[in-house]
């Protein structure tokens, strides 16, 4: 059943994902550009991104197809959906299979999406940085992810868990980048 055309497509998408997560007792958390404002960084985005528990992938897939969305890509690690005839926004999922990603879901905190009067779990700033770092490691041309990482450091430097970040940066052999970001934050 297509989403109500009067509701913002982003809100309708978030509402659908949260409803499936609640109904199936699965963890999901907002990530990507839509999650940045919860950490003090404003940026426009064209889709909604979620980190999802592996067991949530099938129920979410089924719900999106039933709503009229179109599956563009689906693998064990990620899935992408276009609006199709659904009235939803484009939505991407990263499947949390590894311990670090599952830990991000555990650390996610419920935040108020003010315009929608809706509470949504949001990955912490360290998790957002890690996921964006993974994006850059997978494709160095992802300059927006680099800019988002720097903006998160600018906005949250004083409250970031440096040990956790060091673990992420070490995973991608990017510790010098972390040291550069920390040095820049200390000057700012």
C-alpha positions in Angstrom: 0.0 0.0 0.0 1.6 3.3 -1.0 2.4 5.9 1.7 0.0 8.7 2.2 0.9 11.4 -0.4 0.3 14.2 2.1 3.1 13.0 4.4 6.7 14.0 3.7 8.4 11.1 1.9 11.3 11.1 4.3 9.0 11.0 7.4 6.9 8.3 5.8 10.0 6.2 5.1 11.3 6.6 8.6 7.8 5.8 10.0 7.6 2.6 7.9 11.1 1.4 8.9 10.4 2.0 12.6 7.0 0.2 12.4 8.7 -2.9 10.9 11.4 -2.8 13.5 8.9 -2.5 16.3 6.6 -5.2 14.9 9.5 -7.7 14.4 11.5 -6.6 17.5 14.6 -5.7 15.5 17.1 -3.0 16.0 17.5 -0.2 13.4 19.2 3.2 13.7 19.3 6.3 11.5 22.7 7.0 9.8 23.9 9.1 6.9 23.1 12.6 6.0 19.7 12.5 7.7 21.4 11.6 11.1 23.9 14.5 10.9 21.7 17.2 12.4 21.3 15.2 15.6 25.0 15.7 16.0 25.2 19.4 15.1 25.9 19.1 11.4 23.4 20.5 8.8 23.4 19.0 5.3 20.8 18.3 2.7 20.4 14.7 1.6 18.3 12.9 -1.0 17.7 9.6 0.8 17.3 8.0 4.2 20.0 5.7 5.5 19.7 3.1 8.2 21.9 0.6 10.0 19.8 -2.5 10.5 20.1 -5.7 12.4 20.7 -8.5 10.0 17.4 -10.2 11.0 15.5 -7.0 10.0 16.6 -7.1 6.3 13.9 -9.5 5.1 10.9 -7.9 6.9 12.1 -4.5 5.7 12.5 -5.7 2.2 9.0 -7.2 2.2 7.4 -4.1 3.7 9.1 -1.8 1.2 8.0 -3.9 -1.8 4.5 -4.1 -0.4 4.4 -0.3 -0.1 5.4 0.0 -3.7 9.1 0.8 -3.4 11.5 -0.7 -5.9 14.6 -2.8 -4.9 17.6 -1.4 -6.7 20.3 -3.6 -5.0 20.2 -6.2 -2.3 23.1 -8.2 -0.8 24.2 -9.7 2.5 25.7 -6.3 3.5 23.5 -3.6 2.0 20.2 -2.8 0.2 19.0 0.2 -1.7 15.4 1.0 -2.6 13.9 3.7 -4.9 10.5 5.2 -4.3 8.8 3.4 -7.1 5.1 4.1 -6.7 5.3 4.2 -2.9 5.4 7.8 -2.1 8.4 7.1 0.1 11.9 8.5 -0.1 14.8 6.5 -1.4 16.2 4.4 1.4 19.5 2.6 1.9 20.3 -0.1 4.5 23.6 -1.2 5.8 23.3 -4.6 7.4 24.9 -4.8 10.8 26.6 -8.2 10.7 29.9 -7.6 12.4 30.5 -6.9 16.1 31.4 -3.2 15.6 28.3 -2.5 13.6 26.1 -4.4 16.0 27.6 -2.4 18.9 26.6 0.8 17.0 23.0 -0.4 17.1 23.3 -1.0 20.9 24.7 2.5 21.5 22.1 4.2 19.3 19.9 6.6 21.2 16.3 7.6 20.6 16.0 11.2 19.4 13.0 13.3 18.6 12.5 14.1 14.9 10.8 17.4 15.8 8.8 18.1 12.6 7.3 14.6 12.7 6.9 14.3 16.5 8.5 10.9 16.1 11.3 9.3 18.1 14.0 7.6 16.0 17.1 5.7 17.1 20.2 7.5 15.8 23.7 6.1 15.7 26.2 8.1 17.8 28.8 10.5 16.2 31.6 7.9 16.5 29.5 5.4 14.6 28.6 7.9 11.9 32.3 8.8 11.5 33.2 5.1 11.3 30.5 4.4 8.6 31.6 7.4 6.6 35.2 6.3 7.0 34.3 2.9 5.6 32.6 4.6 2.7 35.8 6.6 1.9 38.0 3.5 2.4 35.7 1.7 -0.1 35.6 4.6 -2.6 38.1 7.4 -2.1 36.0 9.6 -4.4 33.4 10.0 -1.7 34.3 13.6 -0.9 31.0 14.3 0.8 31.8 11.6 3.4 35.2 13.2 4.0 33.5 16.6 4.5 30.9 15.0 6.8 33.7 13.5 9.0 35.4 16.8 9.3 32.1 18.5 10.1 31.4 16.0 12.8 34.9 16.6 14.3 34.3 20.3 14.2 30.9 20.0 15.9 31.6 17.3 18.4 35.4 17.3 19.1 35.1 17.8 22.8 32.7 14.9 23.4 34.1 12.2 21.0 35.3 8.9 22.3 38.9 9.0 20.9 39.6 5.4 21.9 36.6 4.1 20.0 37.5 6.3 17.0 41.1 5.1 17.1 39.8 1.5 16.8 37.8 2.4 13.7 40.6 4.4 12.1 43.0 1.6 12.8 40.7 -0.9 11.2 41.0 1.0 7.9 44.7 1.8 8.4 43.9 5.5 8.6 45.3 6.5 12.1 47.3 9.4 10.6 43.9 10.9 9.4 42.5 10.6 12.9 45.6 12.4 14.3 45.2 15.1 11.7 41.5 15.6 12.6 42.2 15.6 16.3 45.0 18.2 15.9 42.7 20.4 13.8 39.9 20.1 16.4 42.4 21.0 19.2 43.3 24.2 17.3 39.7 25.1 16.6 
